[in-house]
Amino acid sequence: MSVPSNRPKLKTAFKNARSIAPLYTSGPVAATQDGSKIVTCIEEHALLTDVSSGIEICRFVGDTEAITSMCLSPSAKHLLVFTASLSLRIFEVPVLDVPLTKPVQPIRVVARAHDAPVHVCKADPTSTYLASGSADGVVKVWDISRGFVTHVLKGHGGVVSALAFDYHQDPSSVRQQRKMQLITGSIDMRIRIFELTDSAARGAGAQKPVAVLEGHVSVPRGLDVSVDGKWLISGGRDSVVLIWDLSPMYQPAAKGAKGKGKDKVLAPTLAKTVPILERVEAVGLLHPDEDLTGSSSSSDRLRFYTGGQNGVVKIWDAREGNVLFTLGGQHNRISDVEETQRQIVDVIYLPATSSIVSVHADQNIMFHSLSTRSLTRQLIGFNDEIVDARFLSTATQRDSHLALATNSSLIRIYSVSDFDARLLEGHTEIVLCVDSGVNGTILASGSKDKSARVWAPLQSSDADAPWGYGCVAVCEGHAESVGAIALSRHAGTPDWLGADAHHPGFMFTGSQDRTIKMWDLASVPLTYTEGAEPVRCKSLSTLKAHEKDINALDVAPNDRLLVSGSQDRTANVYTIEYATGGGGVRGGLRLLGTCKGHKRGVWAVRFGRAERVLATGSGDKTVRLWSLDDYTCVKTFEGHTNSVLRVDFLNAGMQLVSAGSDGLVKLWNVKDEECATTMDNHQDKVWALAVSQDERTIVSAAADSVVTFWQDCTEEQEEEKETKRADLVLKEQDFLNYLELNDYRKAIQLAISMGQPGRLLNLFKDIRASATESGTASTSITGHASVDEVIRTLGGADLAKLLRYVRDWNAVAKTSLVAQGVLLAVVKLRSANDVMAAFGDEAHEAALGEGQVGGAGKGAGGTALKEMVDALIPYTERHLARMERLVQESYMVDYVLGEMDDGMFDGEYEAMDVE
């Protein structure tokens, strides 16, 4: 029977195309002025990430201690990092956007920059100086390019909590010749202003501030100076922002006063106090030319931003003291723990792009546009333990988004193209499961809060409008956590829905209370309108299904069957009874059969898409395939070393993919029950598995907070193999042609380039044998003068490879004679410097192949040469000892034969002759 030509080919290889890895755990954050790149902290390492694509560009080497403070110079040329080891590390930021495989090393390290940890640092607008404030109240100013201290400022009453440079070359400045000033805030609630002059740096003793400002009753956390240098703004944890007038500091001295012609330093005056009504963690002034669309503010008005306890960025009018608008969503139902997690810890203002970046305590980084007053991008720093994942689609694109359920009450939605993310709020406890339906446009979730929710995309006719999802339905009624959920799959048009071809009819939820509930989704909208209240769904039926917790549910592609997997080691198959009529919508479940055979709890169930089969994954480390005709196990797949947590079908049921607690994702061929390939990129349990609709992408997500996109590369691998095979055939033919023409140079070089030491060994054997037969072996070292010439002029890297082959041949007695012959030729015809240079050339080529700019340094091959000699000596000595024994034994044979001929029996022969 011939196989149909349209039968899909088995997939044999998947490659790690992309990953969503932890981006930010805690600590400081820095961004370039244009907002294209951001630097975040992962434990002791700093990461440079491209904001538009979400791809990690490089990592900066840490010193095993946590980063306490960090900043980028405004020119984005240097990254300056202070760690808990009290060291200052200065890095050069890579210019290229191409991801680097190796970590970036610091260009300068100051081992003990301060005597106490540094909590704040700031680079000046010219990218020349760096100010750092430590916990012992000392502020140091550094020359970035040269790495030395220019000023040491003491006198603070404790931890330095805020820094700001005042240096603006602006025509509207309050003084014509601006000098650089440093403004500091500390835990003693005072703000100090220091002049950074050469005379101050050379002066003996501690430099005193030119002004000390008192007004805060708690720690000041933010400082900023206006472009014209007239206004200073400070905000702190006392929930107020103070606006200071700096112009009195540089008023002309009174006529006849001492020091005529010099500026008389007067204390700045407090112009206004603005109550913020929340703890302020970051504050700054907006550029006077900032266009705040929709506001009445003009360029001469003073506006500032604040971020803090409430987790939103507020834009204020400084003169009026009122809020112009707010960036970020307000959280209505929020617990004290969640409030602490979502508060803002830092705000970065980017005037070049008219945007504000807010950094939150829950490791989320949000980019807000000031002109549109909307969220333009969100980076999720850390996903914690990921427990489930599903692809989502839009009306125009399949599998455009990915939904993740993590160890949190918030659902993560990622854009697959650029990893832009959104958080869905609604559940009050950890979300345990998610599922997608209606061709992937609707999302359903189950949580520990005993409820399930249905989410739909935002309703918008504008393609450029912000995207997102909102809750359109709530299902409440379970007595315990909802750990399994399944939406209807059928994409046809139900009679009772008329023209609405993609509306979900029903949904099932499985709970720790051991029941399965069927929900009516007839009235659930398919799009979310902002501000709309979610629909309260009605339960159509409740069934006591298992004796233990229900772990998984799945609906058949035709919406006629439901399967449930439980900790009681069984999987139950039900027929779905669903009808609409005059009495309304009716639904229920009827048990058809039970799949028994697993020795541990069933964690995953999945219906086949093309055949009447069912796949289950269990804690007994196996995947089983069941027949839906008699509910018997037809195949068992063994290979995982721990529990199988997820399973799905591929290739019209010809293959299975599974994920387990061993951190592996395995692809199985159903026919022969063999593992086709194993995908490994996780360090913990793989709880989540999702397959795209075209089956070219598999997503795995694990408890290590890593999401991996596995892309099908079967065709690429086959093409690569075919190309290599064709190339090898051509080279082999060329090799035979060169031998036929006695072109030994090209033959040897080709055999080395192909990496075929066997062909090279046969070549040397044949040459030695033919030379012995013709009697010309003594005229050349190898047996042929042309071969001697090849060895004498062989290129550096090729010579090193040839010696490595000789080393391998020398380890076997059968091939040692050829090895010793070639080795003798190399020793006779090449100098020691040539051999050493050959290994240096090989190391240089290997370094270039790994992408190291400049390759390996001088003398890189010395170690390799020493290892080569150390490997050759013992086997050569063994071969020499063996040859000496053979020579000695040959003398004994000669002696015995000689005695037999002439000496041992001479007397007896003579006596016999006489007789």
N, C-alpha and C positions, 0 to 999 in steps of 0.2 A: 504494500500500500504506500503510495507516494505521499510525502508530506506537503500540505498546501503551501504555496509560495508566499501567502500573506501571513504566515505564522510568525509571530515576533521572535527575534533572536534572544537568547539568554544573555543577561547582563553579567559581566565577569569582573568589572573593575569600577570603583568609585574613588574619586580624588577629593581631598579637602579643599574646596574652592574658596570658602570664606568662613570666618568664625566671629561670633559675638562673644568677646572675652571681657572679664572685668576691666573697667576703664578708670574707675575712681572709687576708692574705699574711704579715705578720710585725708585731712590735711589741706594745705593751701592749693589754690588753682591759679594759673596764669594764662593769658591769651594774648595773641599778637594784636597790633593796633587795627589791622584790617579784619579781624575776626575769622580768618581762614584756618588758623591752627590754635590748638589749646593744649596746655601742659597740665597734667593731672598726676596724682600720686597713687601708686599701688604698693602698699607696704613701704619698703625702703627705696623703691625705684620711682623715677619720674618718667611719664609717657608723653610723647608728642603725637597728637592725633589730628588728622585732617577732618575739619568739622563737616565739610560738605558731603564726604563719602563715609565718614565714620571709621576709616581705616587707620590703624596704628602705623605711624611713619618710623618711629625709632624709640628705643629705651635708653635712658641715661643711667650709667652705672651708679649704684648706691654703695654705701659703706657699711651695710648690714644694720644701720640704725635708722630710726624713723625720721622722716623729713619734718622739721618744725616750722620752717619758713622758706619761701621761694618766690622769685619774681623774674620776669623777662625784661630785658632792657627795651625801651620804646622802639629802638631800631630792629628788634628781634634778632640781634646778632649773638647775644650772650644769654645764657640761663644761669642764674645764681641761686645756689641751694645751700641752706644751712640745715644740719642734721643734729640729732640728739647727742652725737659724739663731740659737739661744739666746733665742728669743722666747717669751713666754707669751701664749696666746690664750684668752680667756674667752668661751664661748658660752652662750646661753640655750637649754635643751633644749625643743623643741616639746612642747606638752601634748597636742595632738590626735594620734590614731593614723592620720590620713589622710596618705598619702604626699605629700610636697612635691615639686614639679617643679623648684624652684630651690634651689641650695645655701644653707645657713644662714650668714650673715655673723657674725663675732665682734662682741660688744658692747664689748669692750675688748681692746687689744693692747699689751703691754709689750715694746718692741722688743728690749731687752737685759736680760732678767730675771736672768741669771747671766753670769759670765765664762767658763764652761765648760758643756758639755752636761749636761742634767739627766736622770738615769737613773731616779730614783724620786720620786714625789710622793704625797701623801696628804691628804685633807680630814678635818677633825675631825668628831666625831659631831654637832655642832650646825650643820654646814654654814656656819660663819662664817669659818673660817680654812683656809688651804692651806699645807702644808709641802712644800718642794722641796729635794732634795739634789743637788748637782752633782759633777762629776768633779774639781773642785779642792778638795773637802773643805768647802765652805761650804753651810750649811743656812739657808734663808730661810723665814720665816713671813709669809704674805700675808693681808690682809683681802680676802676674795673680792668683796664687794659694792662696795668702794671702790677696790680695785686698788692698794693701797700696802703696803709692807713694814712689819711690826710688830716683827720680831725678826730679827737676823742672828747665827747661831751658827757660830763657827769653832773650829778646833782639831782637826778630824778629820785622820787621817793619810793621806788619799787619797780615792778615790772613795767617796761615800756610797751604801751598797748596800741599806739598809732603813730604814723609818720607821714609827713607830706613835704615835698620840696616846693619852694616858692621861687620860680625863675621863669619869667615869661617875657620874651622880647616883643612887646606889643606897643604900638604908638599911643594907645589910650592909657598907658600905665600911669600910676599916680606919681611916679618919679621917672626922670628921663634915663638915667643910667641905673639899670637894675642890678643889684647884687644878689647872689644866690643865698637863700635862707633855708633853714631846715626847721620845721615846726614839729614838735613832739608832744605826745600825750602819754600819761603814765597812770599807774594805779592810785597815785596820790591825788587824782582828780584835777590836776593842774595841766595847763597847756603852756609850753615854753617855746620861745622863738629865738633861734640862734643865727648869728651872721657867720657865713662860711667864707672867710677871707684868708688870704695868705698870712697876714699878720696874726690872725687868730691862731692859725696852725703853728706858727713859730713861737707864739707867746708862751712864757713860762706859766706853769700852773694850770688849773682847770679853767676852761672858758666859761664865762657866765652868760646866761641868756640876756638878750636885750629887752625881753618882756616876758612876764609870767601872767597868764590869764587864769582867773578863778571864776567859776560859775557852775560847773557840773558838781553833782552830789554823788556820782557814781563813775565808773571807769569810762573814759572817752574811747570809743571804738573806731571812729572815722574822722578824718580831717581832709579838707580840700580848700584850695585858694582859687578865686576867680581869675579869669584870663587877664583882666586889667590890674590885678594885684590889690584891689581895694577891699575885697571881702574875704573873710575866713569863715568857714562853716565847720562846726564840730557837733558830733552826735554821740550819745553814749547810752549806757544801760539804765540811765535815770529817766528814759522815755522822753527826752526833749532834744531838740536841735537848737544850738546857739549860733547866731549870726553876728560876727565881729567886724567892726569897721577898722581897717588897718591904716586908713589915710592919716590919722593923727601922728603916726610914727614918723612921718617924713615931712611934717610941716616946717617951713623956714623958721629959723631962730629969730627971736625978737631983736630989734635994732639996738645995737650997742651991747648986746649980751656977749658974754665970754664965749670964745670959739666961733666968732663971726664967720660966716661962709660955710659952716658945717651944718649937717642935719642935726636937729635936736630930737632925740628919741623920746617920744611920748607913748604912754601905754595905749593900746587899741581899746576902743570902747565897745561895749555890748550893745548892738543895735536892736536885736529882736530875739525873743525866745519863742520857739514854736513847739507846742506840745504835740507829741507824736502818738501817745497813748499805747505804746508798745516798746519793748526793749529794742534799741537800735544797734545792729551789728555792723552796718555799713552805711555811709552817707557820702554824697558827692554832688558837685555842682554841674549842671548841664551847660554845654557850650551855648553862648548867647545867640548864635545863629541857628540853633537847633529848631527844626520845623516840626512843631507839634500840631499835626493836622487836626482841625476841629476846635482848637483852643484859641482864646483871644489874646494869648501872650504875644508880645512883640519882642524884638531883639534886645530892648533895653531893660527888660524885666529879668529878675533873678529867680531861677528855678533850680530845684535840687531834687534828688531822689533819696529814698531811704529803704532799707530792707532789714528785717529782723524777725521778731518773735512770731508774727502772724503768717509768715511764709509767702508774703506778696510784696512786690515792689510798688511803692507809692511815689508819684510825681507831684511835687508841691510848688506852689507859688510862694516864694519867700517873703514878699512884701505883704501879701494878703494873709499868709499863714494857713491856706486851705489846700485841700487835695484837688489837683486837676484831674487826675485819673489814676487807675490802678492797673498794674500788669500782673497777671496770674489769677487763678481762680480762687474764690473764697471757699473755705471748707465749712459747710454747715454742721453736719453731724460728725464731730471729730473728738476723739478721746484725748486725754492728757498725754498719753504716750505718743500718739500720732502727731499731736501738736508739737511736741518736742522734736520728733523726727523730721517734720516738714518745715521747720523754721529756717530762715535764711542765715547762713554763716558768712557769706561774702557776696559782694556785688561788683561787677566789672563793667565800667562804662566805656563804650567804643564809639567815639564821635565820628570816626571815618565812615562807619556803616550805619550811624544813627540807631544803635541797638544797645541793649543792656543785657548782661549775662548774670543770672542769679544762681548761686551755688547753695544747695540745700543740705540739711543735716542727714537726709535719707539718701545721699549719694546721687541726687539728680541735678543736672545742670540744664538750665533753661535759657534759650535765646529769645528775647522779646524785641519787637520792632517798635520804636517810638512813634514812627509816622502812622503805622496802621494800628498800633496799640494791640497787637496780637502776638501769640506765641508762634514763632517762625521755625523753631527747631528745639528738640529736647534730646539730650544725651542721658541715658540711664547708666550710672556708674557701676552699679553692682546689683545683680539679680538674685543673689543668695541661692537657695536650693530650688531648682526648676523642677516642677512635678508634672507638667503637661504642656502640650503645644499643639496648635492647629494652624493650617494655612487659611487665610481669608482672601476673598476676591472682591474686586469692584465691578461696576457695570461694564467697564472698558478693558479690564486687565485681570487675567487669572493669577491667583497666588501672588498678589501684590503685597500682602501684609502677612505678618506672623503674630499670632496671639500666644502669650506665655502665661501660665499660672505658676506663681512662685510662692515662696514661703512668706506671703504677704496677703493683705486684703485687697491690694491693688492689682489689676490685670494689666500686663504690659502688651502694647500693640506696637510692633516694629514695621516700618516700611522696609521691604526686602531690598529695594534698590539702593538706599543710602543710609539705612539704619536709624532714620529719624523715628522717634518713639513718642507714644502717648500713654498716660496712665488713666485707667478707668476706675472711678470711685463709685462705690455703692455697697459692696459687701462690708460687713463689720468684723469678719474673722477671715482666717486664711482660706484662699481659694484652692480647692483640691483638684478640680477637673474642668476642662473646657471641651467644647465640640462645635463644629461649624455645620451649617445646613443651608438650604436654598442656594445651591451652587457656590457656597462659600461666602455669601454676603451677610449672613446672620451668624452671630456668636452666642453660645449658651455657656453658662458657668455654674458650677456647684461649689458650695462653701461649707466651712465648719459652722457658719451661723444658721445652719439647718434650712437654708433657702437656696433657690436657683434663680438666676436672672438671664434675661435675653437682651442682647445688645445689637444695635443697628447703626449703620453709618449716618453721619450728619447729613441732613437734607440741605443741598446747595446746588444752585444752577451755575455758579461761577466756578470754572476749572481751577482758578488761582486761589480760591477760598481755602482757609485752613481746614485740614481734615481731622477727623476724629470719630469716636463712637459714643453713643449714649445708651442708657438703660431704657428699654421700651416695655419690659414686662418683668414682673416678679412672681415667683411661684413659692408659696409658703404652705407648709403642712406637715413636713417630716418632723419626727421627734428627736432625730440625731443628725450628725453631719451628713451632707450629700457628697458622696465620694465617687459617683459615676453618673454620667449624663449622656444622652443620645438624642439627636434631633432626627426628624423624618428625612429620608434621602430622596424620595421620588420627586423628579423634576417635571412630571407631567401636569396637566391641568385637572384638578379635582372638579367634579361636576358642580359641587356646591360653591366653588369660587369663581366660576365663569371665566372671565378673561384674565384673571390674575394667575399666571402660569407658574409662578415660583414662590407661592406663599406656603410656609410650613403648616402642616396640618396638626401635628401633635409632637410631643416631646416626652421622653421617659427619664426619670431620675431614680437612682438607687442609693440607698442610705445605710448607715450603720444600724438603723433600727430594723434592718433585714427585710424591708419592704421596697417594692417598686411602684412608683406612682406614674400615671399617665395624665398629661396635661393638655388642655385644649388651647391651641395657639391661633384660633380663627380670627380673633379680634386684635392680634398683635400687629402693629404697623411695621413696615419694612424699612422705614427711615426714621431717624430721630430728629425731632424739632426741639431746639434749645428751649428749656423751661417747661417742657411738657412732662406731665406726671406719668409714671409707668403704669401699664395695665396690670390689674390683679387677675392672674390666670386661675381658671377653675380646674380642679382635679376631676378627671373622668372616671378613674378607678384606682384602687389601691390593692396590691396583692402581696401577701406574705410569701416571699419567694425562696428564702434560704434559711439555714440554721445559724449562719454566721454572717459577718460583714459582706456586703456586696462591693466588689472591687471594680467591675467593668461592665459596660453595656454596649451593645451594638445593634443597629437596625439594618435589616437586609436591604440591598439596593432597590428592591421592588416594594418596600414598605409593608411586607406581609409577615415578616418574622422578626422576633426579638430574641437576643441571647444575653444571658447574664452569667458572669463569673464571680465566684465567691470564695471566701476563706474556707468553706466547708469542702473544698477540693472537687467541686462539681461545676458544670456549666449547664444551665437549663435553657431549652429552646421553647419559645412560645409562639403561637399564632396571634397576630394582632387583629382584633375585631374592632373595626372603625366604620361608623356609618353616620350619615346625616339624613334628616327627614323632617317630617312635621313636628316631631317632638323635640327637635334640636339635635345637637351632636351627641353621639353615644360612642363609648369606647371601652375596651377591656382586653384582657389577656387570657389565653387558654394554653395550658402546658401541653406540649407535644412530646417531649422526650428529655432525657437527662444524659449527659456525657460524663461517664465515670471512668476513672483510670489514673488520674494524677495522684501523686502521693503527698503533695502539699497544696496550699491554696492556689487558686487560679487568679492571676493578676491581669491577664489580657485576653480578650475575645475579639474575633473579627470574622465576618462573613466573607466568603469568596465572591468576587464580582462577576465571575463567568460561570462557575459551576456550583453545584449544590454541596458545598463543603464548608467546614468551619475550622478555624485555627485558634488554638488556645496556647497561652504561655503560663508557666507555673513556677512556683517556688521550688519544684523538684528538678530545676535546671533544664527542662525539656520543653520543646514545642511539639504539640500534637495536632494532627489533621484528622478531622472527624467527618464521617459521611452523614448527611442530613436525611438519608433514606432510612437507616436503621440505627443511627447514633452510635456507631462503633468507631474505634480508632483505626484508621487505615495506614497512617504513617507516623513515625516518631523521629524527631530531629534532636540529636544530642551533640553537644559541643560547648555550650556555655558552662562556665565553672561556678556559676552562681544563679540566683533566681532570674527567670525570664520575666521582664516587667512589661514589655510592649511587643506587639506583633502586627504585621500587615502584609497584604498581598501585593505582588508586582507581576507585570507581564502576563496579564489575562490568567492569573492563577498558576502560572508555571513556576513562579519563584515566590519565596517568602523572605521578609526582612524582620529581624528580631533584635531587641535591645535588652540588656541584662544588668544585674547588679555588679558584674565583673567589669563594667566600664566599656564593654565592647558592643559593636553593632555588627551583626552577621547577616549575610545574604545566602539563602539556601536554594538549591535546585530541588523542586518538589519530586521530580521523577526518580532521581537516584538517591535522594535524602542526603546529599553531600553539601558541604559548605563551599560556596563559590568564592567568597572573599570575606575578609574580616576588616572592619573599619575601626581604627583605634585613635581617639583623640581626647579621651576623657580619663579623669583620675578618680571618678566616683560613680555611684549608681546612675545609669541612664534611665531616667524616669519617663522621658518624653520622646516620642517618635512621630514624625509627620511626613507624608509622601505627597509631592505635588501632583496635580491632575495629569500632567504629561509624563509622570513617573521618571523624569530625568533628574530630579532633586530629592534627596532624602535629608530631612533635618533631624538631628539628634540633640537633645539637651539633657544636662545631667545635674547632679547635686553639687558639682564643682563650679556652677555658675557659668558654664561655657555652652554656647550654642554653636553647632557645627553644621555647615551646609555641605553635604556630600553630593558631588555632581557626577553623573554617569559619564565615564570616559572609556567605555568599552570600544567604541568605534575608533577613537583616537589611538588607543593601545594597539588595536589590531592593525591600523594603518602604520603605526610606528614599527611593529614587528615585521610587517610585510616589507616596509622600506629597508629595514636592517637586513632581512633575509635576501632581498634582491641585491643590495649593496655587497653583501658577503659573497653571493654567487659570482658577481662580477670580479671581486677582488681575488677569489679563488682561481678563477679562470686566468686573470692577469698573472697570478703567481705561477701557475703551470706554464704559461707562455714565457715568462722570464727564465724559468728553469730550462725550457727547451732551447732558448736562445743563449744560454749560459750567462745571462745578465744577473750575476749573483748580487750585485749591489741593490738593485731594485727589488729582487726577490726577498732579500733579508730585511730591507726597510719595510716592505709591504707586510711581511709576516709579523714584524714588531708592531706596526700600526694596527693590524687586525687583532693583536693580542692572542696569537696562536703559537705558543711555545712548542706544541707538538710538531707542527710543520717545520719549524726552525730546527728542531732536534733531528728530524728525518733528513733534512738538507745536509746538516753537518755529518751525519752518519754516512749518507750516500757519497759525499765528497771524500771522506776518509777511506771508505771501502774501495772506491774506484782508484784512488791514489795507491792503495796497497796492491791492488791487482796489476796496475801498470808499472809499479816500481818507482813512482815519482814521489812517494811519501816523504823522502828525506830532503827534497828540494824546497819544501815549504813547511810552515808550522802546522797549518790546518789541513794540508793535503792539496791545496790549490793556491797558486800565487794570487789569483784574483780575489779570493776570499780573504787572504792575508791583507791585501790592500783595502778591502772594505772595512775590516776591523781597525786598521790603522787610521782611517779617515772617517769613521762613523761619528755622527753628531752626538752632542753631549747627552741629551735626554735619552736618545736611542741606545747609547752605550750603557747608561745606567739600567735601562730595562733589560738589555741583553745580560748584564751581570746578575740581575735578579733571577732570570731564567737559569743561568749557570748555577746559582746558589741552590735552586730547587732540583736541578738535575744531579748536582753533586751529592744530594742527600740520599740518592738511590744507587745501589751498587751496579745495577743494570745499565744506567745511563752515566755513571761517573766518568767513564773513559772519555766520552764526548765532552763532558763538562771540563775535565782537566785539560783537554786539548784546546778548547776555546779560551780557558783561563790562562793557559801558557801563552797563547797568542796575544791576549790583552796585556799581560805582564811584559812580554818582550817588545811589543810594538807601541805601547802607550806609556807615557810618563805618569808618575804618581799625581802630578798637578792636573793632568788631563782627566784622570779618573775622579779626582775630587771635584773638579769643575763640572764634570758630567752629572754628579749627584746634586750639585748646586743648581744647575739648569733644570733638572727634574723638579726640584722643590719650587723653583720660580714658576714653572708652568702650572704646577698644582695650585699654587697660591692665586695665580691669575684665573684659573678655572673656578675657584671659589669666590671670585669677585673681589679679591683684595687688591686695592689700588697700589700699583708699584711692585706687586709680587712679593716674594720672600727676600729677605735681606742677604747681605754678603755672608758667606760661610754657613748658609742654611743647610747644605748637604753634608756637613761634617759628621753629624750624628748618624745619618743613614749609612754613610760609608763605614763608620766604625761597626755598626750592627751587621753590615754585610761581611766584613772581614771576620768578625767574631763568629758568624755562622759558617763561614768557609773553612776556617782553621781546623776545628775538631773532626769534621768529615774527611778532610784532606789527609790529616794525620792517620785516621783509621784506614783509608785506602792505601796509604804508604806502608803501614804496618802489614796489611794484608798482602801486598805485593812482595814485601821482604820475606814473609813466610813462604809464599809460593816459590820464590827464588831459592830459598834454603831447601825446600822440599825437592825442587828440581835437581839440586846437587846430590841429594841422597839417592835419587833414582839413577843418576849418572854413575854414582859410585857402585851401586848394586849391580847395574848392568856391566860395568867394567870388571868387577870382581868375577861375575859369572863368565866373562869371556876369557880372562887372562890369569887370574890369581887363585881363586878359591878352589878350583877342581884340577889344577895343573898336575899335581903329584899323582892323583888317581889315574889320570889319563896316561901318564908315562908308564906306570906299573902295568896297566892293561896292555900297552904297546909291547912291553918286554915279554910278557907271557905269550 
